[in-house]
Amino acid sequence: MKTPFIPLARCLLGALSIAVLAGCAATTTPVLDSHFGETVALLRQQQILYPNAAYNPNPVLGLDGKAAISGYKLYQKSYNAPDPLPDVLTIGVSKN
């Protein structure tokens, strides 16, 4: 007498795999996509000190010309090649 174990096992395995795949089909993506970027936009707005600054026609009072030029020159100088490091063997040796 043959037992119908193998066909029954195949049927149960198929039903189980369909149930697992159906469980994976449910997603929260539409819910998350509807709020995508809200946090970044909120943080950006919270970091602006004076939101209406673009509409103010008065110039900002701040640095004079000499201080601005000096700051700009130091900024440009910071991108030059760094000074070469001394040799390790000469550390602690003076030329006196």
Secondary structure, 3 states (H helix, E strand, C coil): CCCCHHHHHHHHHHHHHHHHHHHHHCCCHHHHHHCCCHHHHHHHHHCCCCCCHHHCCCCCCCCCHHHHHHHHHHHHHCCCCCCCCCCHHHCCCCCC
